[in-house]
Amino acid sequence: MSITTLEEGRYVDINECWVEMSGYTREEIIGYTSLEHNIWGSPEVRAEFVRRLQEQGAICNLETRFRTKGGGIRVLLSGIFLISNKPPR
């Protein structure tokens, strides 16, 4: 549903399902971070998520809480994978 940078959580791309689920438009999200929109709820929650992702390389079937534009909380079953645009060595 979305592609973000690992370091900052900056949105690079989102799909229409993400737009419908979140209530945000593409223009409100692309180029901004998840913390700027308080999507994770706190920097600590995101930091723990990133730590796990860096250790494991992927996280499957993770229950996450996502704050929508209207302030509501959506509970999602998420799958997250590290991807890279760096050429292989």
VEXMIRO-510834 format. One record per residue: x, y, z of N, C-alpha, C in turn; chain; residue in three letters. Coordinates in steps of 0.05 Angstrom, whole numbers, plus 5000, padded with zeros to 4 digits. Each point is the difference from the previous one (the first is absolute). Layout:
N
REC    nx    ny    nz   cax   cay   caz    cx    cy    cz  unit  code
REC     X     Y     Z     X     Y     Z     X     Y     Z     A   ALA
...
//
This chain:
89
REC    nx    ny    nz   cax   cay   caz    cx    cy    cz  unit  code
REC  5016  4976  5000  4984  5024  5000  5017  5025  5000     A   MET
REC  5024  4999  5012  5017  5023  5000  5030  4992  4998     A   SER
REC  5016  5019  4990  5029  4998  5000  5010  5024  5015     A   ILE
REC  5017  4995  5020  5012  5021  5016  5030  4996  5003     A   THR
REC  5014  5021  5007  5028  4997  5007  5002  4988  5028     A   THR
REC  5020  4984  5005  5003  4987  5026  5008  5020  5021     A   LEU
REC  5020  5017  4993  5011  5018  5020  4980  5020  5011     A   GLU
REC  4985  5012  4982  4982  5022  5009  4970  4991  5000     A   GLU
REC  4994  4980  4985  4972  4993  4996  4986  5019  4981     A   GLY
REC  5016  5012  4981  4990  5019  4980  4986  4984  4978     A   ARG
REC  4975  5008  4994  4985  4986  4980  5010  5006  4972     A   TYR
REC  5006  4979  4985  5009  5002  4972  4976  4995  4982     A   VAL
REC  4983  4981  5007  4977  4993  4983  4979  4987  5018     A   ASP
REC  4975  5004  4992  4977  4987  5013  4980  4992  4978     A   ILE
REC  4985  4979  5005  4980  4992  4980  4972  5009  5008     A   ASN
REC  4981  4995  4983  4972  5009  5005  4988  4988  5024     A   GLU
REC  5007  4975  5007  4989  4987  5024  5010  5015  5025     A   CYS
REC  5025  5009  4999  5010  5016  5023  4985  5026  5003     A   TRP
REC  4995  5013  4977  4985  5025  5000  4972  4996  5012     A   VAL
REC  4986  4979  4991  4973  4995  5010  5000  4993  5030     A   GLU
REC  5020  4984  5009  5001  4991  5027  5008  5023  5019     A   MET
REC  5017  5018  4991  5011  5021  5018  4984  5026  5000     A   SER
REC  4987  5006  4978  4986  5026  4999  5018  5022  4989     A   GLY
REC  5026  4995  4996  5018  5020  4990  5000  4999  4969     A   TYR
REC  5007  5022  4987  5005  5000  4972  5029  4995  4995     A   THR
REC  5007  4993  4975  5028  4995  4993  5017  5026  5006     A   ARG
REC  4988  5023  4993  5015  5025  5003  5005  5006  5030     A   GLU
REC  4984  4991  5018  5004  5004  5028  5021  4982  5012     A   GLU
REC  5007  4978  4986  5017  4980  5012  5027  4998  4986     A   ILE
REC  5001  4998  4973  5025  4996  4986  5020  5023  5008     A   ILE
REC  5024  4992  5009  5020  5019  5008  5000  5006  5030     A   GLY
REC  4979  4992  5014  4998  5004  5028  5006  4975  5015     A   TYR
REC  5006  5002  5026  5006  4976  5016  4975  4991  5016     A   THR
REC  5001  4975  5008  4978  4989  5016  4999  5014  5027     A   SER
REC  5022  5009  5010  5000  5014  5026  4988  5028  4997     A   LEU
REC  5004  5013  4977  4988  5027  4996  4970  4998  5000     A   GLU
REC  4989  4978  4992  4971  4996  5001  4990  4984  5023     A   HIS
REC  5018  4993  5019  4994  4985  5024  4986  4973  4994     A   ASN
REC  5008  4988  4979  4987  4975  4991  5007  4977  5020     A   ILE
REC  5024  4999  5011  5008  4979  5018  4991  5006  5029     A   TRP
REC  4993  5025  5006  4992  5006  5027  5023  5012  5016     A   GLY
REC  5024  4988  4998  5023  5010  5014  5026  4992  4986     A   SER
REC  5021  5016  5003  5026  4993  4988  5010  4974  5011     A   PRO
REC  4994  4993  5025  5010  4975  5012  4988  4976  4986     A   GLU
REC  4975  5001  4993  4987  4977  4987  5014  4995  4973     A   VAL
REC  5004  5022  4985  5013  4997  4974  5029  4990  5003     A   ARG
REC  5014  5011  5020  5028  4991  5004  5002  4970  5006     A   ALA
REC  4982  4990  5016  5000  4971  5006  4994  4984  4975     A   GLU
REC  4982  5009  4984  4993  4987  4975  5024  4999  4981     A   PHE
REC  5014  5023  4997  5024  5002  4983  5022  4981  5010     A   VAL
REC  5004  5000  5026  5020  4982  5012  4995  4971  4992     A   ARG
REC  4975  4991  5004  4993  4973  4992  5004  4994  4971     A   ARG
REC  4992  5020  4983  5003  4996  4971  5029  4998  4992     A   LEU
REC  5017  5016  5012  5029  4999  4994  5012  4973  5009     A   GLN
REC  4991  4989  5022  5010  4975  5010  4991  4977  4982     A   GLU
REC  4974  5000  4992  4988  4978  4987  4999  5002  4969     A   GLN
REC  5001  5024  4990  4998  5004  4971  4972  5000  4989     A   GLY
REC  4981  4988  5015  4972  5000  4993  4984  4994  5025     A   ALA
REC  4976  5010  5000  4981  4993  5022  4974  4993  4987     A   ILE
REC  4990  4976  5006  4975  4991  4988  4978  4997  5022     A   CYS
REC  4976  5006  4992  4977  4996  5017  5003  5015  5027     A   ASN
REC  5008  5025  4998  5003  5017  5024  4975  5017  5003     A   LEU
REC  4988  4999  5024  4977  5017  5006  5011  5028  5006     A   GLU
REC  4991  5020  4985  5009  5027  5004  4975  5018  5004     A   THR
REC  5005  5022  5014  4979  5020  5004  5008  5024  4983     A   ARG
REC  4981  5010  4984  5005  5021  4980  4980  5022  5006     A   PHE
REC  5010  5025  5003  4982  5023  5005  4993  5012  4973     A   ARG
REC  4974  5003  4996  4989  5012  4975  5001  5030  5001     A   THR
REC  4994  5013  4978  5000  5029  4998  4979  5011  5020     A   LYS
REC  4978  4987  5004  4979  5009  5018  5006  4994  5029     A   GLY
REC  5023  4987  5006  5008  4995  5028  4991  4972  5010     A   GLY
REC  4985  4985  4984  4992  4974  5007  5023  4980  4999     A   GLY
REC  4997  4978  5013  5021  4979  4999  4990  4976  4984     A   ILE
REC  5016  4991  4981  4994  4976  4985  5020  4979  5008     A   ARG
REC  4990  4976  5005  5018  4978  5006  5005  4984  4974     A   VAL
REC  5025  4997  4993  5008  4988  4975  5017  4975  5005     A   LEU
REC  4997  4981  4982  5019  4977  4999  5020  5007  4978     A   LEU
REC  5024  5005  5008  5020  5011  4982  5022  4980  4993     A   SER
REC  5010  5003  4976  5024  4986  4991  5019  5021  4990     A   GLY
REC  5025  5000  5011  5019  5021  4993  5026  4987  4991     A   ILE
REC  5011  5011  4979  5024  4988  4988  5020  5022  4993     A   PHE
REC  5026  4995  5006  5020  5019  4991  5006  4997  4971     A   LEU
REC  5000  5022  4985  5008  5000  4972  5022  5021  4998     A   ILE
REC  5015  4998  4979  5022  5019  4996  5002  5008  4971     A   SER
REC  5007  5025  4995  5004  5009  4972  5030  5001  4994     A   ASN
REC  5016  4989  5018  5029  4999  4995  5007  4977  4983     A   LYS
REC  5018  5003  4981  5007  4977  4983  5015  4979  5017     A   PRO
REC  4997  4974  4993  5014  4980  5015  5030  5002  4995     A   PRO
REC  5015  4991  5020  5029  5001  4998  5011  4977  4985     A   ARG
//
